[in-house]
């Protein structure tokens, strides 16, 4: 019974230590939380009645082949440029993808 209490106490101590370490690591040099300034990017796919696709990035029309593979490659290239996908929205014939990255 005492051995079981010791193990539980040791696990609880370890969890508290890891939590404190995580909080400490997320702080900057001066002890204040690190704040990031973000930049944002949008990528929108619009599917026409005949199945053709058109694309927009940040509200500007872009030229890509009208295929799901082209859209997927563009999304992959945004990731390679450091953009992190933060959300998607779809409705009707429009799919929107939103990205952010530190400035």
Buried (B, 14 or more C-beta within 10 A) or exposed (E): EEEEEEEEEEEEEEEEEEEEEEEEEEEEEEEEEEEEEEEEBBBBBBBEEEEEBBBBBEEEEEEBEBEEEBBEEBBEEBEEEEBEBEEEEEEEEEBBBBBBBEE
